[in-house]
C-alpha cells in the first residue's frame, strides 16, 4: 500500500517540468481596453530573455506598423506590463503588443528599434511573431 502513493508522487515529479516548459512559451496576454490614461497594458508577458513589450499600430491586415509605445520586460513571466503611449490612440484603433529582444543595439536598457531594424527587434517562435492584437475601446 505504501508503494502506490510513492509511485503517484514520483509520477507527479516527472510530469512537473513538462508542464512548466509548456507554460513558459513566449506569449502576450492582453484584452481590448481604454487607453484614455495614455497607457496600454498587458496582463502577462512571457519572454525568453530580457527585452521589451512594444506597441505597434496595426489594422485589419495585421502587419506591424509604427511603434507608439514600449515597456521593459524581464526574462520569464512579467505580469501587469504597462507601456506609456507616445502618440494619441483613438477608440477603434488596433494595437499590436509584441515581444522584442534586447539584442543588436549599441546600449543595453535603451530601446533602439525602428520599424524594420535588427536592433532590439521582434522575437519569433517557429517563424511567428510573439504578439497579441487588441482594439482600443
N, C-alpha and C positions, 0 to 999 in steps of 0.2 A: 504494500500500500504506500509506503513512503517513496517508492520509485516513481510513481505516477506524478505527484506534484513536482518532484525534482526534474522529471522529463519535460513537463509543461513549462517550468521555469527556464530550462535550457533552450527550448524552442523559442520562447519569448525573447531571450537574449540574442539568439541567432537572427531573428527577424527584425529586430530593432534597427540595426544600421541600414537595412534596405529601405525602411520607411523614412528614416532621417534623410537619406540621399534623395528620395523622391520629393520630399517636402522642400528641399533646398534648391530645386530647379530655379534658375533665374526667371523672375517674373515681376510684373507690376500689377497691383490690385488697386483700382480706383473706380469711383462711380460718378455719374453726372452730378454736377454741383454748381452752386452760385460762386462767382469769383468777385463779387462786389467789394470784397475787402482787399482785393489786389493779390490774392494768394490762391493757388491751386494745390490741392492735397492728394496724396496717395495714401491709402490705408496701410499698405505694406509693399515693400520693395525687397526683392532678393537679388543680390549681385554676387558674381564670382570673385570680385576684388573691390577695393575702394574705388569710387567713381562718382558719377553724377546721375541724378534724375533730371532729365532735360525735357522741357515742354516745347513742343513744336506745334505750329499751326498745321492743320490738315483740312481735308474736305472729303467729299464722297469717294474720291479716287484713292484715299488712304495713303497718299505719298507724304513723307515728312517734309514740311515747309520750314519757313524761318523759325528760329529759336526765339521764344518770348518769355523764357524763364528757366531757371535751373536751381538745383539744391544739391549739396554734397550728400553722398550715401556711403555707408560702410560695407565692407565685405560681409556677406551673410545677409541676415534679415534686418531691415530697418523699418520701424513702424511709424505711422503718422508723419510722413515726409511732407513738408510744406515748401513750395517754391514760390518766391515773390515774382510776380509778373512784371516785365519791363515794358510792356505795351498794353494799351487798352484792349480788352477782350469783351465782346458783346454776347448777350444771351443768343443761343442758337449756333454760335461758333463751335467748331470741333477742334479739340486739342489732343495731341498725341503725346502721352507721357512715356518716355523712353529711357532705358538704362544705357548710359555711356560709360566708357572706361576712363581711367586716369593715366593714359599712356601716350607717348609720342610727342608730348609737348615740351616746352622749354622749362616749365615751372610746375612742381608738384603743388597741388592745392589751389591752383588758379585755373579756372575753366577757360580753355583756349580754343574750343571748337568753333568753326564757322561752317555753314552748310556745305557738305561735300568734302571737308578736310579730313585728314587722318588723325590729327591731334585731338585727343580726348573724344574719339569717335564712338559710334554706337557699337555695342556688342551684339553678337549673333549666336544663336543656338541652332545647330543644324541648318545654317544659312538664313534663318529667320530673325528679324529684329525682335528684341525683348521690349514689348510696349503694350499700352492699353489706350484706346481712343475713348474720349468722353465728349459729351456735349454740354456746353455751358448753359445753365438754367437762368 
